[in-house]
């Protein structure tokens, strides 16, 4: 017997639709068009929610509000169609959002309905013509189980405990990332008299990669880093790759490799802020690098250099050497002019050791907070699916 069976104790579950005229439990409506100009001209204290999922869907704040109280909203169009949010307070929504208002709060609990729709709504998204949609007419048809209110509240209590724990871990991760950023800046903030400062050109040398295209990438072969992966996959250090090229391609195109102890630095990107990020390559095997990357070899600790490329003082220095356009880029001459503090090897190792601890805590998917959050989210999804696994009975209109 499942936990849900134990909760129900033989009680039959009634089924209704979300918002059909005959048996709907809620009223549906839509938001309104609000341009960026409108948001800017009417800036205020009340949130406006749109189709995005970042920042809880908030795209700005205005002086007025269209809704007050407790509601559920959902995204009607685009990649996030079918995503639902539980809302409370005074707010507005844009035209790519829908609003759900429960008719009888003594029949169904908002949070219970939210948790149910977080599973069910995505199943009803229509993806034809390349633009996913979940419009009101389809949303209205979604079947809703209605167990006794006390059981709904108990399910909400259990699921809330999981989401609250995940929220606490996420808040801790955010705090640790701020702490990480602070210490990274401070640890490289030497006084001029404390250490020698040298240009990257003075203490090392750059080698630019050679061009290959994404269609050259394979699932196995010679380890390879494409410049785009520097933004999406690689961190401060790496000893293995997610992409490869053939040995034949390496030979025919005379592709260039970074060696163990080199720092791979990305030299092109869509924004100025992206450029210059470095990854220390720590494998005994060499790695092929793209022509939008440089390898940098020096006597400095490679992770010390990689961490430095993530500081504000590094990016402040390279900014004036970046050429901007559709794709922004920097050359080795610009990178070489960057001045870096050069403490003793022991001090470099101390700095690396401190920052490594923060890096593991904030980015590791095997032992840090991201791993803990991932496990808690999977645990939440498991219990959510278990607790909401109602037997679907045929609805009779």
VOGU-3710 file (C-alpha; in Angstrom, 3 decimals, decimal comma):
1> xxxxxxxxxx> 0,000/0,000/0,000  1,392/3,405/-1,000  1,597/6,404/1,314  -1,167/8,028/-0,734  -3,406/4,999/-0,136  -2,707/5,336/3,588  -3,649/9,013/3,480  -6,872/8,371/1,582  -7,983/5,479/3,844  -10,384/4,240/1,215
11> xxxxxxxxxx> -11,929/7,656/0,515  -12,946/8,052/-3,133  -11,363/10,903/-5,015  -13,651/13,107/-7,085  -12,350/14,420/-10,395  -13,231/17,725/-12,020  -11,750/19,861/-14,756  -9,631/22,907/-14,074  -12,000/25,380/-15,740  -14,641/23,767/-17,976
21> xxxxxxxxxx> -18,045/25,455/-17,677  -19,760/22,303/-16,362  -17,398/21,276/-13,561  -14,449/23,687/-13,376  -12,782/24,449/-10,067  -11,222/27,713/-11,243  -11,583/30,747/-13,491  -8,882/31,436/-16,073  -7,792/34,788/-17,484  -4,810/36,280/-19,312
31> xxxxxxxxxx> -2,357/39,081/-18,687  -1,809/42,146/-20,852  0,883/43,496/-23,145  3,556/45,485/-21,311  6,539/46,732/-23,290  9,982/47,494/-21,878  9,182/51,166/-22,372  5,984/50,832/-20,348  7,864/49,128/-17,519  10,501/51,869/-17,518
41> xxxxxxxxxx> 7,954/54,721/-17,593  5,855/53,192/-14,794  8,600/51,839/-12,539  7,332/51,155/-9,028  7,078/48,546/-6,271  4,692/45,879/-7,648  6,189/42,945/-9,590  5,345/42,096/-13,188  5,672/38,440/-14,182  6,255/37,160/-17,689
51> xxxxxxxxxx> 7,173/33,911/-19,466  10,726/33,551/-18,186  11,596/31,213/-15,312  14,664/33,134/-14,079  14,090/35,428/-11,103  10,783/33,644/-10,383  9,450/35,029/-13,674  9,746/38,679/-12,621  10,759/41,103/-15,408  10,263/44,382/-13,565
61> xxxxxxxxxx> 8,156/46,384/-11,128  5,478/49,034/-11,793  3,428/51,547/-9,794  0,125/49,676/-10,077  -1,087/46,083/-9,872  -3,777/44,077/-11,679  -4,163/41,237/-9,178  -4,273/41,030/-5,398  -4,498/37,864/-3,320  -3,562/34,231/-3,942
71> xxxxxxxxxx> -3,362/32,820/-7,467  -1,549/30,395/-9,746  -0,006/31,677/-12,951  1,230/29,711/-15,930  3,317/30,441/-19,012  1,224/30,223/-22,183  3,846/30,594/-24,943  7,427/29,730/-25,735  10,076/27,405/-24,357  8,658/27,616/-20,826
81> xxxxxxxxxx> 5,028/26,965/-21,806  3,251/24,988/-19,113  5,463/26,218/-16,261  3,333/27,111/-13,225  3,938/29,453/-10,282  2,160/29,950/-6,961  1,639/33,680/-6,413  0,583/35,772/-3,428  0,271/39,525/-3,021  -0,156/42,396/-5,450
91> xxxxxxxxxx> 1,228/41,863/-8,954  0,575/41,945/-12,703  1,231/39,486/-15,522  2,005/39,970/-19,194  0,084/38,617/-22,170  2,188/35,404/-22,300  0,908/34,362/-18,885  -2,379/32,988/-17,659  -4,017/33,491/-14,259  -5,868/30,813/-12,259
101> xxxxxxxxxx> -8,332/31,869/-9,564  -9,965/29,110/-7,504  -13,740/29,394/-7,228  -14,176/27,666/-3,834  -11,259/27,628/-1,395  -13,111/25,097/0,740  -12,970/22,627/-2,130  -9,377/22,870/-3,281  -6,164/24,265/-1,830  -4,049/26,618/-3,965
111> xxxxxxxxxx> -0,757/24,924/-3,130  -2,242/21,479/-3,761  -3,462/22,645/-7,177  -0,059/24,202/-7,861  1,778/20,967/-7,077  -0,654/18,975/-9,224  -0,297/21,334/-12,194  3,497/21,323/-11,858  3,260/17,683/-12,976  0,239/17,794/-15,250
121> xxxxxxxxxx> 0,365/21,091/-17,171  3,441/20,289/-19,277  1,667/17,168/-20,612  -0,896/19,413/-22,330  1,530/21,755/-24,120  1,056/21,842/-27,900  4,378/22,102/-29,737  3,193/22,344/-33,328  4,600/24,991/-35,696  7,762/25,247/-33,578
131> xxxxxxxxxx> 6,225/27,452/-30,860  5,082/25,559/-27,745  1,738/26,782/-26,404  -0,638/26,041/-23,560  -3,604/28,303/-24,141  -6,612/28,736/-21,857  -8,877/26,381/-23,823  -6,432/23,506/-23,318  -5,571/24,471/-19,751  -9,267/24,431/-18,854
141> xxxxxxxxxx> -9,576/20,745/-19,782  -6,878/19,474/-17,429  -8,394/16,917/-15,003  -8,006/17,781/-11,320  -8,238/15,238/-8,454  -10,104/16,538/-5,397  -9,380/14,515/-2,270  -10,688/15,841/1,097  -9,209/19,229/2,006  -7,390/17,800/5,048
151> xxxxxxxxxx> -5,542/15,336/2,789  -4,687/18,108/0,340  -3,179/20,129/3,189  -1,152/17,155/4,437  0,281/16,586/0,948  1,126/20,301/0,744  2,800/20,176/4,180  5,069/17,306/3,113  5,998/18,814/-0,253  6,539/22,263/1,267
161> xxxxxxxxxx> 9,126/20,759/3,631  11,140/19,566/0,618  10,889/22,840/-1,289  11,829/24,841/1,822  14,949/22,725/2,307  15,925/23,230/-1,342  15,303/26,983/-0,975  17,552/27,089/2,106  20,328/25,254/0,263  19,941/27,563/-2,744
171> xxxxxxxxxx> 20,175/30,620/-0,463  23,304/29,161/1,132  24,800/28,518/-2,307  24,144/32,142/-3,301  25,787/33,379/-0,099  28,790/31,108/-0,611  29,189/32,329/-4,210  29,290/35,932/-2,972  31,835/34,902/-0,338  33,872/33,066/-2,982
181> xxxxxxxxxx> 33,874/36,138/-5,231  34,889/38,385/-2,315  37,841/36,226/-1,246  38,980/35,736/-4,846  39,230/39,501/-5,264  40,918/40,007/-1,890  43,496/37,247/-2,304  44,832/38,866/-5,490  44,744/42,365/-4,010  48,443/42,724/-3,156
191> xxxxxxxxxx> 50,042/46,039/-2,398  52,638/46,983/-5,012  55,425/46,771/-2,426  54,416/43,273/-1,261  55,081/41,335/-4,458  56,494/41,814/-7,903  53,975/42,606/-10,647  54,706/41,429/-14,174  52,931/41,325/-17,501  51,730/37,940/-18,740
201> xxxxxxxxxx> 54,010/38,407/-21,756  57,030/38,871/-19,491  56,603/35,587/-17,647  54,971/33,289/-20,174  53,902/32,764/-23,771  50,626/32,429/-25,640  49,778/29,997/-28,418  46,622/30,395/-30,432  44,578/27,330/-31,374  43,632/26,468/-34,949
211> xxxxxxxxxx> 40,229/26,434/-36,546  37,886/23,462/-36,602  34,084/23,401/-36,667  31,437/21,760/-34,510  30,761/19,124/-37,149  34,353/17,927/-36,637  33,598/16,992/-33,022  33,286/13,311/-32,142  32,275/11,199/-29,144  35,797/9,790/-28,864
221> xxxxxxxxxx> 39,260/10,424/-30,233  41,760/13,188/-29,397  40,595/15,357/-26,410  39,363/18,730/-27,682  37,997/21,993/-26,293  35,722/24,095/-28,505  35,612/27,727/-27,441  31,845/27,662/-26,792  32,330/24,907/-24,213  34,486/27,247/-22,142
231> xxxxxxxxxx> 31,286/29,080/-21,223  28,964/26,124/-20,784  31,109/23,375/-19,304  34,621/24,142/-18,105  35,548/25,638/-14,766  38,838/26,578/-13,124  40,528/23,327/-14,108  39,964/20,226/-16,228  41,657/16,904/-16,953  39,146/15,488/-19,415
241> xxxxxxxxxx> 36,945/16,791/-22,209  33,411/16,281/-23,433  34,441/16,554/-27,104  37,029/14,918/-29,342  38,357/15,089/-32,896  39,972/12,437/-35,060  43,716/11,943/-35,137  43,506/12,380/-38,913  42,012/15,865/-38,505  44,728/16,848/-36,031
251> xxxxxxxxxx> 47,396/15,848/-38,540  45,754/17,210/-41,696  44,921/20,614/-40,191  47,970/20,693/-37,937  45,759/21,481/-34,945  47,468/22,864/-31,859  47,334/21,480/-28,348  47,645/22,750/-24,808  49,930/20,686/-22,562  49,655/19,764/-18,895
261> xxxxxxxxxx> 50,060/22,910/-16,786  48,912/25,262/-19,560  45,947/27,557/-19,055  43,360/27,560/-21,855  41,960/31,098/-22,209  38,858/31,833/-24,279  39,380/34,864/-26,517  35,978/35,399/-28,171  32,385/35,661/-27,032  29,055/37,381/-27,494
271> xxxxxxxxxx> 29,675/39,796/-24,638  32,770/41,561/-23,313  32,165/40,058/-19,865  32,558/36,527/-21,232  36,032/36,940/-22,668  39,259/35,926/-20,946  38,062/33,100/-18,704  40,834/30,568/-18,158  40,871/26,817/-17,418  43,993/25,074/-16,140
281> xxxxxxxxxx> 44,618/21,881/-18,126  45,906/19,208/-15,721  45,867/15,988/-17,735  49,033/14,246/-18,878  47,446/14,107/-22,333  47,453/17,224/-24,464  44,182/18,859/-25,510  43,359/20,347/-28,924  42,130/23,943/-28,656  39,942/26,018/-30,946
291> xxxxxxxxxx> 41,250/29,108/-32,726  39,092/31,309/-30,469  41,266/30,140/-27,564  44,847/30,581/-26,455  46,985/28,285/-24,362  49,186/30,126/-21,882  52,351/28,548/-20,454  54,328/30,086/-17,591  56,206/29,138/-14,395  53,154/30,254/-12,371
301> xxxxxxxxxx> 50,799/27,731/-10,782  48,240/27,091/-13,568  45,270/27,271/-11,215  46,612/30,521/-9,763  46,483/31,986/-13,276  43,038/30,478/-13,949  41,631/31,980/-10,750  43,188/35,344/-11,611  41,355/35,363/-14,973  38,115/35,362/-12,974
311> xxxxxxxxxx> 38,934/38,513/-10,991  37,673/42,018/-11,566  41,182/43,420/-11,861  41,972/41,026/-14,739  38,796/41,933/-16,632  39,283/45,639/-15,989  42,672/45,344/-17,675  41,595/43,397/-20,774  38,441/45,433/-21,401  40,315/48,188/-23,246
321> xxxxxxxxxx> 41,960/45,628/-25,567  38,749/43,880/-26,645  37,384/44,576/-30,111  33,598/44,670/-30,101  31,171/43,637/-32,816  28,741/40,804/-33,374  31,415/38,703/-31,686  33,799/40,396/-29,258  37,418/39,228/-29,255  40,883/39,843/-27,856
331> xxxxxxxxxx> 44,274/38,912/-29,294  47,414/37,641/-27,566  48,943/41,115/-27,625  46,069/42,457/-25,532  46,173/39,520/-23,121  49,939/39,799/-22,812  49,708/43,350/-21,458  47,799/42,207/-18,379  49,754/42,773/-15,158  49,589/39,936/-12,608
341> xxxxxxxxxx> 50,958/39,773/-9,050  53,755/37,182/-8,752  54,095/35,997/-5,149  56,210/33,041/-4,045  55,239/29,532/-5,133  54,183/28,814/-1,540  51,841/31,825/-1,551  50,409/30,830/-4,936  49,683/27,358/-3,558  48,071/28,853/-0,438
351> xxxxxxxxxx> 45,769/31,031/-2,539  44,869/28,104/-4,790  44,144/25,905/-1,763  41,736/28,464/-0,270  39,919/29,108/-3,554  39,734/25,387/-4,347  37,601/24,877/-1,245  35,137/27,552/-2,376  35,156/26,211/-5,918  34,248/22,684/-4,788
361> xxxxxxxxxx> 31,564/23,983/-2,441  29,880/26,208/-5,029  30,389/24,411/-8,337  31,100/20,704/-7,798  28,338/18,403/-9,030  29,884/15,486/-7,143  30,384/16,831/-3,625  29,414/20,511/-3,257  26,168/22,385/-2,633  25,026/21,978/-6,279
371> xxxxxxxxxx> 25,126/18,201/-5,758  23,176/18,494/-2,508  20,569/20,693/-4,220  20,294/18,247/-7,110  19,703/15,351/-4,691  17,050/17,301/-2,762  15,268/18,258/-5,993  15,203/14,628/-7,098  13,898/13,640/-3,661  11,178/16,278/-3,911
381> xxxxxxxxxx> 10,169/15,124/-7,399  10,046/11,507/-6,228  7,732/12,267/-3,303  5,666/14,719/-5,330  4,991/12,048/-7,950  4,305/9,477/-5,215  1,917/11,707/-3,278  0,068/12,867/-6,382  -0,227/9,460/-8,042  -4,038/9,434/-8,037
391> xxxxxxx> -5,887/6,809/-10,035  -7,456/8,691/-12,920  -11,140/7,988/-13,166  -13,142/8,797/-16,242  -14,695/12,220/-16,020  -18,355/12,369/-16,877  -19,724/15,673/-17,925
//
